Amino acid sequence: MDLNILCYLIPALIMFCCGVYGFITRKNMIAILISLELMLNAVDINFVVFNRFLFPGSMEGMFFTLFAIAIAAAETALAIAIIVNIFRAAKNIDVREITKMKF
């Protein structure tokens, strides 16, 4: 494998692993959302890198990444709206307390 591709894949792997660790260990909904976005950004980096090194003349990876970023932005806006509504009802955004869903 080319050394140039590793310069991009290793930071993306570290970002993805940090996102998985944060998603599993955090109990705050906002921190979980941030960890999920970190994982999505690592995947977007991989889309661009693999497109650049496997198909240098095409732009499909870049367009797919832009589409994924737009979907992630919409998902984040929807998730924050849900978190705000849960906070209004339960006065807490801790995942351990919300699992009962009795408010």
SULFENGI-V348214 format. One record per backbone hydrogen bond with DSSP energy under -0.5 kcal/mol. NH is the residue of the N-H (numbers start at 1). CO is the residue of the C=O. If there is no record, write none. Layout:
NH & CO
NH & CO
This chain:
6 & 2
7 & 3
8 & 5
9 & 5
10 & 6
12 & 8
13 & 9
14 & 10
15 & 11
16 & 12
17 & 13
18 & 14
19 & 15
20 & 16
21 & 17
22 & 18
23 & 19
24 & 20
25 & 21
26 & 22
29 & 93
32 & 28
33 & 29
34 & 30
35 & 31
36 & 32
37 & 33
38 & 34
39 & 35
40 & 36
41 & 37
42 & 38
43 & 39
44 & 40
45 & 41
46 & 42
47 & 43
48 & 44
49 & 45
50 & 46
51 & 47
52 & 48
53 & 49
54 & 50
55 & 51
58 & 55
63 & 59
64 & 60
65 & 61
66 & 62
67 & 63
68 & 64
69 & 65
70 & 66
71 & 67
72 & 68
73 & 69
74 & 70
75 & 71
76 & 72
77 & 73
78 & 74
79 & 75
80 & 76
81 & 77
82 & 78
83 & 79
84 & 80
85 & 81
86 & 82
87 & 83
88 & 84
89 & 85
90 & 86
91 & 87
95 & 27
97 & 94
98 & 94
99 & 95
100 & 97
101 & 98
103 & 101
